[in-house]
Amino acid sequence: MIDPNQAPKSPLKQKEDQGGDPWRYRNSKASMPFEDQEKYRKVVEMAKQAGAKVDKILYPSTFGPNGELLGIAVACDIQAGETIMSVPCSYRVDQTTIFAS
């Protein structure tokens, strides 16, 4: 995963810094306390060990004026059809896997 402090400044980051739509762009300031929490770092670490491709995302990321929504943001500009993140099928959670457990 790209370190948010080392990531090149993309147009997405520029819009965030310029006060773009707070629900559409990552709230970097509100995301900082979550980035320091071990449980979020462990999620990314476990995903990588399982074979997930997560180098184009920033997790955890918050959205909203005060960081009310926690989720995933892209770390760089992406092209139409480009894969942002992938997780091995054996790690999927859906109705089938839930009922089978």
Steps between C-alpha positions, in 0.01 A plus 500: 500500500624848422599712797261799489788732592718369215232474230532741209251783519226407257209712378288314758726619781506852360119514497494369856743770610300767316181408684333284235182305577573355848299185426685431176859568603706356785522706816875462573491685829214288640667181367824553698381360837378182327825452308684465832273224632653154491174325408488680164866429426435131579212484252728622221783270610270194509355590160848521347600166655187344349601623155282810476622782278456820699776734380261749340286563806517705818345315792364611734361816341229726628251706305266781596560840657599342832604154383161341571539222241785247523605308191756467221631769265716472190860608544559608141318591184336200336392427146164357393509122543817505712503265799524694825504209743464123473444232763535123447164327458570277800475811721168624368208555736159455342176312562650169388806520726297626794252212485783250448680610818 
